[in-house]
Amino acid sequence: MRAAHPSDPFYAGVPTFRGFANVADPQRYQPLPADWLIGIADVADSTAAVQAKRYKAVNMAGAAVIAALTNALGHRDFPFVFGGDGASFAVPDADSAVARAALSATAAWVRDELDMTLRTGLVPVAELRARGSDVRLARFAASDNVALAMFAGGGLAAADAAVKQGEFAVPAALTGTRPDLSGLSCRFDEIPAARGLILSLLVSAAPGAKRGDVRAVFEAIIRLTERDPDASGPVPHQAPRLGWPPQNLDLEARAQRRAGESLALRKAKLLVWTLLSYLVVRLNIRAGGFSPKKYMREVVENSDFRKFDDTLRMVIDCTPALADEAEAALKAAAGTVRFGLHRQDKAMMTCFTPSPTDPSHVHFIDGARGGYTSAAIALKAG
């Protein structure tokens, strides 16, 4: 994720690429070493949580996995993908104990604080290959400061299916166990669609489809969203609105409170701290090495609104006409790809900012009215 911190030699050696359409080029990907593991985390029955309008809590659970492991690894860079209702990542075997502890603690936190079940597991890459799947990795330079991991080869999907079937499970820790979620926050307001609607889109290969045909569909959809000036990432160029008090103060308080600290006390502390932060940004006050304008520009540049992990995942702000065109193109490709999409009026952002002066903070984007979870329901039904 962050070039400012050291990473595993293999991951650091994977070249970055620009131009998101290149995400479908198999030449961009390198096989993960055989002794690595794939981490899987997803909210069980996220559909029910979305139906209960707990959109932000679902996203917070997924982002918490990334925050917990990043902090546990001492901010060392590692490959991950945020999936809306969960996250996937890869680590070398040397980090397996750390990854297992972070997953276990995060599952306990999700259970204790969010009243949801986070399914977690660690799957050896060698086992996935033995079962006929592969895990290949590329790095997309989303900005000058952030490179995001992209996965191909079918291994992540196979690992996810295995964990959902109860294999390679990492059980939740005891009640009261807490991961280090420093830097995990959600202070920006929801982002209204500027062009008509926010489209959450998932596209994956249909069983038995030819790789070349699937790649052509991926590239066509990406070109469609990039060629039209009425389609873009949902984060406005002037950055999203930072309101006060934060809309999701309760969730951030649950993430940041320490063992034995009451939720009310942590909320009170956060109200004071977020007010100070709000005033610094609104009044453009430079504090130490922090520049509000620079930080807000980085928020836009570092937003994670499109990715690939065997499935093309995108959250775009577009016109209804463009959404209709994308849906028609995907329906025409039936038998080559499967897809799910969900239309809504707003997007939302969950932030991971270990340090406001480090330009590599990353911001996870999803639709604010069901997002990827609702798109996945449509994909499974298709």
N, C-alpha and C positions, 0 to 999 in steps of 0.2 A: 504493500500500500504506500509506504512513505519512503521516498528515496533518501531522506535525511538520516535514516537509522540503518545500521548494518542488517543484513539478512543472510539466510542460508546461502552458501556459495552457488549451489545449483540455481536457486531462484534468482539471485542477483545476476547470474549469467544469461538468463533468458532475455533476448533482445525485446525492447518495446517497439510497438508500431503505432502509427497514427492513421487516421482514416478508418472510421468504424466499419465500413464495408469490408475491410480486410479481415474482420473477425471470422468470416466464413472460409478463408483460405487455409487449407490444411498445412501448407508450408510454413505458416506462422507458428505452429505448435511443436513442442518438444515433449517426448515421453517423460513422465515423472519417474524418478528412480524407484526401483522395485522395493526398497525398504521404507518407503514413505507410507503414510496412512491418510485416509480420507475421513474427515470429521463431518458428521451429519447431525443437524438439529432442526426439528420442526415442531410447531405447536400442534398437538393432537386435537382433532376436531376444531380446527380453525374456522371451519364453515359456521359452526354454531356461534363462535365468538364474534364473527363478522355479522351474523344475523342479529346478534345482541348489540351491534354497533360499537363493539370494542376494538375498532380499527387500530387505534394508536397503541393499545396494549399489546396487540398481536405483533405490530412492527417493533415495539420496544423489546419484546422477547427475542426476536430474531437478531436485532442489533446488539443486544446484551451479550450474545455468544461471541461476537467479534471483539467487543470491548473487553470482555473478561480475558480472552486468550491473548489479546495484544498486551494488556497490562501484565498478565502472568509471564509473558515472554520478555518482559523488560522493554517493550516497544520495538522489538525486533520485527522486521518486515516478514510477512508470510502471505501466501495466496489464499483468498477467500472470496465468496460470493454471497451477497445479501439477497434473500429470496422473498422478502415480505413477511411470511409467517415462519421464517427460519433462516438458517445460514448453512453453507458448506465451506469446508476449508481443507487444506492439505498441510501436513507437517512431516518432517523426517522422524524416523524411529527414535532418535535421541530426545525428541520433545514429546514422546507419547505420554509419559507420566504427567507432565505439565498440562497437556491437552486434556487428558482424562479428568484431572482434578478440576480444570476450568469448566468443562462440560457438566460434571457432577454438581459443582457449586451453582452454576447458572440454572440448571434444572431445579435445584432446591429453591433458589430465589424466585423463579417463575411460579413455582408451586405455592410458596409461602406468601409472596407479595402480590402476585397477579391472579392467583386462583385458577391457573391453567396448568396443563401438563405439557412439558417440553420433552419430546422423545429425542434421545441422543445416542450416538454410537460412533465407534472408531473402526474403520474397515481397512485392512491391509491392501495396498495396491496389488501386491503379488497374488492375493486371493481373487481380486477382481479379474486379473488377467487369466488366472486359472479357470475362471468361469466364462471366459470368452469376451470380456469387455476390456477397454483400455482407458487410461487417464493421460491425456495430453494437455499441455499448459502453454498459454501465451500471455503476453502482458500488453494491455492497451493503455497508451498514454492519454488519459482523459484530460490532463492539463500538464503544465510544466512541472507541477508539484506532486501529482498523484498518478501512479500506474496501477491499473486494476487487473486482477487475474481473470483470464478467460479459460474455460475448460472444454475439451472435446474428447471424443472417443467412446462415449456411452458409459464410462465408469461411474460418474457421479449419479446418474440415474439408477444404475445398478446398485450402488451403495445405498441410496435412499430407499430403494425397494427392499433391500435386505434388512435395514434397520427397522423399517415399518413392519416387517414380519417377525421382529424380535431377535434377529441375529446381531451379534457384535455390540450388544447394548451396553451403555454406560449408565448405571443407575443413579438416580438423584441422591444427593448427600442428605445427611440428617437435617431435621428441622433446625433452622437458625444458622445454617452454614451460608455464608455470603461470599460471592465473588467480588473482586475489585472492579467496580464499574466506573471508576474515575473517568471523567471526560464524556460520559454518555448523557446527553441532554436532548430536550425537545422544546426549545423556547420560541421558535419561529411560529407565526400564525399559519394556518392552512393557506394554500396558494390557490386563489381562484383562477379558473381557466381564462386566458386572455383572448383565445381564438374561437371559443365555442364549447370545447369539452376537453377533459383529460381522458386519454385513452390508455388503459393498461392492456398490454398485448403480450401473449405468449405464443411462440411458434416452435414446434419440434418435429422431427422426422417421423413419418408414418412407418409402421413396421414393414420391412421389406423394400422400402424405397431406395432408389439408386442415389449414392452420395452426390454425384454431380447434379442431379435434378433437385435435390434438397438444397444444395448450395445455391443454385440459381434462384430458388424461391426466397431464401434468406436475403440474398443480395438485392433482389427486386424490391422487397419490402423496405429494406434500409434505404435504397435509392429513392423510393417513393417518399419517405419521411424527410429525406435530406434535400430533395430537389425543389420542394414546394416551400416558398417563404412563409406559408401559413402553417407550417409544422415545425416544431422545435422542442427542446427540452422545456419542462414546465417551470423552471426557476427563472424569474424575470431578470433581465440584465441589470436592473437597479437593485437586485437582491430581494428576497422575501421580506415581508413586514415583520419587524420585531416588536411585539406588543408587550404590555405589562398591565397586570400580572400575567405570567405565561399561561396559555390555555391548558397546558398539561403539567402544572405544578405538582400535582399528586404523584404522577408517574416518576418524575425526576426525583422527588423526595424519597420515593421508595427505592430508587436506584442508588442514591447517594447516602442515605442514612447509615450510620454505623451500628454495629451490634450493641444492643442495650439502649440505643437512642430512640426516643419516642418519635412517631411520625409527625406529630404536631410541632415538636421542637425543630425538626429538620425543615418542615415547611416554613416556619417562622424565619429561620436562618436563610433559607432560599429566597424568601420574599425580599429580604434586605439586600442580599447579594445580587439578585436579578434586577432589582431596581437600580443599583449602582451600575451594573452592566448596561442596562437600558439607557441610562443617562449618558454614559460614556459614548455609546454608539450614536444616539440621537443628536448629541451636541458635538460629535466628532472630536472628542477629547483624546489626545495621544497620552498614553500612560505607559511609561517605561519603554519597552520595545514594541508595544502594541499600537497599531494604526487601525482605527475603525474602518476607514475607506479600503485599505488593503485587505483587511479580513473579510469584509463583505464582498469584495471582488473575488476573493478566493472561494467564498461560499458558492458563488455561481459556477466558477470554473471547476470546482471539485465535487460537483453534484453527480451522484451515481444513478443516472436515470436510464442507462441502457447497458446491457451486459450479455454474456453468453456462457452457459454452463450445460451444454448439450441442448439447451432450450434458449432461443432468442427471447430476451426479456426487455421490454421497452415501456416507458411511461412518457407519453408525449402530449403536448398541448397542441391541438389541431382543430380544424374546422370539421363540422359534421360530414361535409362532402368528402374530405380526405379520409375520415374514418370509414365511410361507406365504400370508398375506392379500395382501401386496404382489405376490408372484409370481403369484398367481391373477388379480389385477386386471390385471397387465401381459399375461398370456396372453390374457385376454379382449379386450384392446385390439390384438390381432394385426392387422396391416394398417394400423394408425395409428402404432404405435411399434415399435421394435426394442429389446431390452433384454438385459442380461447381469448376473448377480449371482453373488456368491461368499460363502459362509458360512465363518467361521473363529472361533477361540476368543479371539483377541487383536487389538488394534490397535497401531500403532506411530506414533511421532512423530519428525519431523526438524525441527530448530529453526534459525531464522535470527534471531540476536540480535546485531545490530551493536553495540548498547550495552545493558547490563542496566538502565540507568537511564532509557532511552527507552522509553515504554510502548507503542511501536508494533511491538515484535518480533512475528514471526508464526511459527506452528507448523503444519507440514504433516502431515496425518493420512492414513494408509492402513491397510488391513488388514494384519496381520502374517504372514499365511500365503498370500500371493498377491495379495490386495487388488484394486486396479483392474486390474492386468495379467490376472489370472485372470478377472475379470468381463468384460474386453474380449474374451477368447477365446470366452466364452459368447455375447457380443453378436454377434461375427462369425459364429458357427456358427448363430445363430438365424434 
